[in-house]
Every structure is written in structure tokens, then in C-alpha cells.
């Protein structure tokens, strides 16, 4: 009985094992013999998603979807691996050893090369039509093209091989641009309109590139923003990269410096310090301090650029007086100074839609030394980003109200319906309108011939500006470097009612100078000239003509023939038909357009058979 049960169990086990073996063999045979030769059918079972375009403020394309071919291999169908990979290496410019290794180690489907160029596609099609390369296929894939190449690349960012955003706006708005696929259905992403003006971006990038070649820095930032809305019109970071050939560029070239890099701003920061002291009531515009060439209330003393004597708030900015800023800082408490600079946005990210935006470095007063407050007043011992400077400066252009910087203008559906339009976003009231206007007037004096920002001056335009030259910390010593600086310049114009904020920062220049007044101010001055021209901002002395916007055209009355020849001047050709009613007259019309001359002259008596010549232009 026991033996019979064992035999029964053995038979059942054998049958089940045999069934499993038969299934495995059948499945392997089906794959080997009956699968599609391209092996990539699964690649096409998902629905197609077309990634939405990124456009500038006027609808010019910065990023758009394209369809490119991908070369695939299905190893079960490849009959001659050596011949196949040698042919592919020749046409696709691939590494032979690497491709050979794939052919020898892979057993199923793999990508040979994804999203090949148009010329490579033509070559592959010709190759497949002339050579028997079984198992090799071309399949269409959607890719990303960036027609403006390096232009605004740090803003636009990059979408990878699988059409997933990996950098910049492409990353932040990935789900807006690229909805999830649905089987058997084509889906389209939304359109993203930026605040960037492509033409102005191009102009400022050229200026920044010229400065980069002259001053040989590590990087240059140049930003232009609308003062009344916070919209960024140009966002320049040199060096840049071409997203079309993303892998050809180093990690340093891909760094979004204006958003992710924090640095000590130098004397540009004095405008926010002086504004804080005025707002807190520590000083008045006429309050004076004595500069003997250094700030002497700490050891060691903090040197100034020169011996300035008695200086008030305006002269502290105009002469970039470190001692004056240091002494002015003594009129307010550490907590109040910290609180107001925090209100300016320092120590907190702006919220611009970029991954990895820096907060900057702004320590709590509990961690300050006796040198910290006067040093911060001068623009050291605090680290900021270029975007924080732009955001803080908007306070002076809006009666003391700070605006959040904007890069995205609106989101539009594939059908053209506006889904979301981004509006001016006030953050908070930082200083009074009175203090904001005072700072603008003080900054305007800095562009005068004896001010540090006189190289940023533009003829016929009132410009408020401030320059800065900040030492950087040497990581190897932990002390300030004697070689590495950030040269910068901030400008708002027109001074009486600013429309534009410009900011330039030149990191670690190695050219003829490291001073902001010598290398950053000229860059801002040139940029201001181009912005003024591009946007048509009127200058002092420009002739302005008021026009109602309507043109009235006087339609001439029909030509009537009486006893004398009428004045035909200014009439179109079609008005001259009544001349042919003069009995026997010979009418000669020369040219096209409108009557500019005639013979005989107006008032000549009309007679039968007369010869009339009419000249048109």
C-alpha cells in the first residue's frame, strides 16, 4: 500500500515536471522563431506622448519635440554578428570594442544607438536596404530639439534621452510639459511661455561673452528684469552649454550660477545696508561719520579704499566707503539689522523655478562676532545669489515693496487655451516709499564722474547704480584670497521711475582688473544702452510725439473735367479715366503709382485733340 502511494506521488511529480519543461521549451521556441525581428514591439505598445514646447515671451521656440530614429538590435534574429556590428560601427561612428562586447554578451533586445541624427538615419536606411542585417531595426522615438542652442540654456534646461526633464525649466515643469502616457493614445504636453525676450537675451549674451574673453573669469552673470513686474527679460550665465549636445559639456559649464551659487557680494550690498539703517532710524540722510582710511572699532582694523573724511549716507555709497558703512552699522542693533536684511530676502531662496536654488549664507546674530555687523554692512560675511540681489533691488523700484522674480509667463494647453497666467507677485513691504526713493537718488550720484559706477552711466538716461568688489574665501586656508574676487554692478533706470533692473557679477576675473567699477560697470553700461534701444525707453532730449493712434485719410473727390485742365497731383492711376472723355485727346501715362507731374499745367484750356502727359511715381 505504501509502495503504491509512493509510486502515485512520483507519477504526479513527473507529470508536473514534464509540463513545466514542455512550457519552457515551447516559450523559448516561440521567442526564437516567431517573435518580430525588431524585438521592440513592446517599445511601441505604450501610448505616444509629445512633449510640449518651451517658448519665449513672444512665442519664439526655445525647445520643441522632434521625431528621431533609434537603432535597435534583437539578438535572436542576428545571423552574422561580426558583419552586423562592423557595418553599424562604420555608419553610426560607434566604438567598435564596446559594440562588439554588447553583441557577444547580450541575448535579447538592446539599443544600439538612440535618437540618431537625420544624416545617420539616411545612412542606416540605405544600409538596411543594401545589406542583409537581420535583427537590426530603426524605430521612431520622440526627442527634444533646442533651435537656439546655447541661448538661455541654463533657463530652458535639458530633457534626456527618455524625454524626461533633467535640468532647468525642463525639470521643474516636467509634468506640465510631459503628461503620463495612455495605451493606444497620443497625448500632447502643454506649452510653456517664459518671460525671456530671445532678442534681448542674444544681445546680452554677446556682451557677456566679450567680457568673458577680456577678463578671463570663471563665470559671468548678467540679468535684466522688469522693475515693475519682476519678469526676467534676459538671464545670462557664461559659460553655457548646448542642450542638443549635452554630454559634450563639463559639469562646470552646466552650473546655473545665478540661482545656485552663493558668494559675498561686496560693496553692492551697501545699498541694502544703508536702506536698513535709514528705515530703522539709526541714521538720517544728513548723518555724517568720519573716515580716516579704516574702520577702527575692531581689531584688526578694516581698511577703506581711501581717506574720505566726513561722509554722509550718499557719500558712503558714492565713494564706497567701508569705514562709513561700519560706523553707520553701530546705530542699529544686531537683531534689527538681521531682521531687516531678512525682509530683503537674504538667507532665503527666491522661489524661482530651478532645482537646487541656494538660500545663500546668512548666520543668526547669536553666531555673530564683534566684527560681523560692520563687515556685513560692507558686503562681506554674508553670501547671496544673483537672483536675491535682483529680488531685493526691486524694493527700490516699487515704493519699498519687494517683488518675486518671474521666469514663467503662462501655461497654455495644446488647444491654445490659457491654463495659468502668472502675475506680478509682491512679497512684502520692506522699507517705506520715502526710503526707497532716497536710495535711488543716492545711487544716482554713484554714476556721476566722481562716483565708482561712472562707467555704467548712459548719456541721456538717469541711472542709479552701485559697484562691488568682494574678496572670496580661499578654501585651502579658510582666509580671504588675495587673488580671487567677485566684481559686480547693480543698476536701476530711469532713476525717477525705474523700469529695468540690471545686475552683473564677474566671478574670479584674471584679466587686467578685478574691480567692479572697472570691469562690471562698463558691462552694465553697455547692457543698459542695448536695453534702452531694444525697449524704446525714452532718453532725456529725445523728441517725443504724441499721437492718438488713428490715421485719417482724405479721399480725393472724383475727377471732373470742365473748361480747363485740373490739378492731377497725388491722384492714383484709376482716377485718370475721365481724361479719356476729352474729344480726340492723346493721353500718355508714364510710370506707376500716383501723379507727380503733368503737362500741360493745371488751368490750361481744354481743346479737342490736345496731348496730355501724366507722370506717376
Buried (B, 14 or more C-beta within 10 A) or exposed (E): EEEEEEEEEEEEEEEEEEEEEEEEEEEEEEEEEEBEEBBBEEBEEEBBBBBBBBBBBEEBBBBBBBEBBBBBBBBBBBEBBEEBBEBBBEBBEBEEEEBBEBBEEEEEBBBBBBBBEEEBBEBBEEBBEEEEBBBBBBBBBBBBBBEBBBBBBBBBBBBBBEBBBBBBBBBBBBEBBBBEBEEEEEBBBBBBBBBBBBBBBBBBBEBBBBBBEBBEBBBBBBBBBBBBBBBBBBBBBBBBBBBBEBEEBEEEBBBBBBBBBBBBBBBBBBBBBBBBBBBBEBBEBEBBBEBEBBBBBBEEBBEBBEEBBEBBBBBBBBBBBBBBBBBBBBBBEBEBBBBBBBBBBBBBBBBBBBBEBBBBBBBEBEEBEEBBBBBBBBBBBBBBBBBBBBBBBBBBBBBBBBBBBBBBBBBBEBEEEEEEEBEEEEBEBBBBEEBBBBBBBBBBBBBEEEBBBBBBBBEEBBBBBBBBBBBBBEEEEEEBBEEBBBBBBBBBBBBEEBBBBBBBBBBBBEBEBBBBBBBBBBBBBBBBBBBBEBBEBEEEEEEEEEEEEEEEEEEEEEBEBEEEBBEBEEBEBEBBEEBEEBEEBEBEBEEEEBBBBBEBEEEEEBEEEBEBEBBBE
